[in-house]
Amino acid sequence: MAYQGALAIFFAFGMCVIVPLGFVAALVYVVTRRARARHEERMAMIAQGLVPAPDGPAIVSARATVRGDPARGLGWAVGLIVAGVLWFAGGAHFAAILIGAGAAFLTRGLLGMRRDAAAPPDPTVPPGESK
C-alpha cells in the first residue's frame, strides 16, 4: 500500500512539472529550428548574389498573427509550471491555479513588451510627432 502513495506523488509531479517542462523544451526546439532554417535560407540567397528581404519585427509580428503567437504558448507553459509546483507543494489549490494564470499572463505581457520595444518607428510619422 505504501507504493500507491509514492506512485501518486510521482504521477502528480510528472503531470504538474515534467509535462510543462517538456512542452517548453519542444517549443524552444521548434523556434530555434525555424530560426536556423530562416538563417540558412538568407545565407543561401546572399551566396547566390540576391538581396534577402528585411527580417525585422514587423515581419515577425505579421507571421505571428498568421501562425499563432509563440509567446502565448510559452506564457501558458510557464503558468502551468508555476501552478504545478505550487499545487505539488501543497496548500491552497485554487490559489495555485490563480497564481499560475497570473504568471502566464505576466510572461506573455513581458514578451509582448519586449517585442513592441524592438519595433521600428513608423516611417509615415515625422520625427517629433506622435500618431
Backbone hydrogen bonds, N-H to C=O, Kabsch-Sander energy under -0.5 kcal/mol:
donor,donor_aa,acceptor,acceptor_aa,energy
4,Q,1,M,-0.7
5,G,1,M,-0.8
6,A,2,A,-1.5
7,L,3,Y,-2.4
8,A,4,Q,-2.2
9,I,5,G,-2.1
10,F,6,A,-2.4
11,F,7,L,-2.5
12,A,8,A,-2.6
13,F,9,I,-2.6
14,G,10,F,-2.4
15,M,11,F,-2.5
16,C,12,A,-2.1
17,V,13,F,-2.1
18,I,13,F,-1.3
19,V,14,G,-2.3
21,L,17,V,-1.9
22,G,18,I,-2.3
23,F,19,V,-2.0
24,V,20,P,-2.4
25,A,21,L,-2.4
26,A,22,G,-2.4
27,L,23,F,-2.3
28,V,24,V,-2.6
29,Y,25,A,-2.2
30,V,26,A,-2.4
31,V,27,L,-2.4
32,T,28,V,-2.4
33,R,29,Y,-2.2
34,R,30,V,-2.3
35,A,31,V,-2.2
36,R,32,T,-2.4
37,A,33,R,-2.3
38,R,34,R,-2.4
39,H,35,A,-2.3
40,E,36,R,-2.6
41,E,37,A,-2.2
42,R,38,R,-2.1
43,M,39,H,-2.5
44,A,40,E,-2.2
45,M,41,E,-2.0
46,I,42,R,-2.2
47,A,43,M,-2.3
48,Q,44,A,-1.5
49,G,46,I,-1.1
50,L,45,M,-2.7
56,G,54,P,-0.7
60,V,56,G,-2.0
61,S,57,P,-2.7
62,A,58,A,-1.6
63,R,59,I,-2.3
64,A,60,V,-2.3
65,T,61,S,-1.6
66,V,62,A,-1.1
67,R,63,R,-2.7
68,G,64,A,-1.6
72,R,69,D,-1.0
73,G,69,D,-1.0
74,L,70,P,-2.1
75,G,71,A,-2.4
76,W,72,R,-2.2
77,A,73,G,-2.0
78,V,74,L,-2.3
79,G,75,G,-2.2
80,L,76,W,-2.5
81,I,77,A,-2.2
82,V,78,V,-2.5
83,A,79,G,-2.7
84,G,80,L,-2.6
85,V,81,I,-2.5
86,L,82,V,-2.3
87,W,83,A,-2.7
88,F,84,G,-2.7
89,A,85,V,-2.0
90,G,86,L,-0.7
90,G,87,W,-0.7
93,H,91,G,-0.6
96,A,92,A,-1.4
97,I,93,H,-1.8
98,L,94,F,-2.1
99,I,95,A,-2.8
100,G,96,A,-2.3
101,A,97,I,-2.4
102,G,98,L,-2.3
103,A,99,I,-2.4
104,A,100,G,-2.1
105,F,101,A,-2.4
106,L,102,G,-2.4
107,T,103,A,-2.4
108,R,104,A,-2.4
109,G,105,F,-2.4
110,L,106,L,-2.6
111,L,107,T,-2.4
112,G,108,R,-2.1
113,M,109,G,-2.4
114,R,110,L,-2.0
115,R,111,L,-1.9
116,D,112,G,-2.4
117,A,113,M,-2.2
118,A,114,R,-1.1
119,A,116,D,-1.0
125,V,122,D,-1.1
129,E,126,P,-1.7
